[in-house]
Amino acid sequence: MFTRWWVRVTTLSVFTPREVRLVRRSTLGRDFRQLWGAYAVSAAGSAVGMGALPLVALLVLDSSAFQVSLLAALSAVASAVIALPLGVAIEHRYKRPVMVTADLARCVLLASVPVALAFGVLTYAQLCVVGVLQTAASVAFEAASGAHLKTLVLPEHRLRANSLFETTNWISVSAGPPVGGLLIGAWGTAATMVVDALSFLGSALGIRRIRQPEPEPLAHAAICHLGRDIAAGWQYLLRHPGLRPLFFNALLFGGSIMMTSPLMAVLMLNDLGLAPWQYGLVLGLPCLGGVLGSRLAPLLTQRVGRRRILLLSGVTRTLWTILLPLTPSGALGVCVIVAADFGLLFSAGVFNPSFTTYRMAATPDAFMSRVGTSWSVGSKTCQAAFMIAGGLIAARVGVRGALLIAGLLCMASALLLPWRRERTSTGNVPAPTTEAAPSPATDSPSA
């Protein structure tokens, strides 16, 4: 009941009756509805608690700006070290128990912060530990959930399923931060962490209600080679003719976007002097572009073709950040930022479901968890490096200069899209120690 209620509140109101029937009937099925509901719960809670750890560090522990930046960077880098062997371990396990365990771990970790705060024993070191382990659990969950969704949904319905997840995410991001702000104003900085912790508990309960049996996981070999198995995931990703350019495109695009995030906060609040309500408007309103883009993704992909929509949306999502350093003051500046972010998120909303569906189809089951983990680790590490670099660049050339560099890097990421159409055997991909690695002839994204 709890899961169904959250799905209705956070998602169903924006979907057409036909789409709701698609989920409820056998096309996607009851088990997908449970998974979708669990995702809606955790996405809503995470959106409400967005940025809670650095906020607690700033407002409760009076941490410095360097300590807050270090908290984010340490979480990304340390969790990457933890997550790499996790990807191999997940490959050999049923995915649903891994997802439930990751949800429960995040619930306990986040709940420990308000408990420690209530007893007056909260420290910066605890926040660092929570940040590292929570991020590692998130990487593990994402790696398991991608492999799990692939087995739960038929190939012809995966684009629709990924579109539903993407739309749910954007709805949560649109509504969550304002709700989080109200909770902080009413009950303090730790209130959103309580909501976030409970949302992971709700997600775990929803996933446990899925009934469809999972396929047998990859069997353990008598002799395991952890290093070789980790490398196999990376090498499959980097040797695949379609996944490799998309991976490097994601690194540069995601890194440049994350580079702008703290810089835009400084620009809006300090340089432009936006009022709190204007700042909230700028954060929340553009997310509707992500909702609209993800809703249109299946239709556009059907009409334009998978390859063309990947390239078109992959290019258009890079064209908006270059407007940010040109933002004037006053109401016009608010309009420029909202328009730029709306265009960016609309394009990303179209791109992401098609990209996720392609990556799912291009990755054999034997590599799903390792490729997903490698992708997450690479992205999080690269984004942390870009954020630190953005701060250093801003100190030398100013906020607008750093934003200009980020915008140019974002536009350059379009050059890394899979422009060459080719059919190439993946070949030479190291086999997992448990069985021979599949070596299919795979296409780069085709029309």
Summary of the structure (lengths in Angstrom):
residues: 447
radius of gyration: 21.3
end to end distance: 41.5
largest distance: 66.8
contacts: 1581
relative contact order: 0.14
helix: 78%
strand: 1%
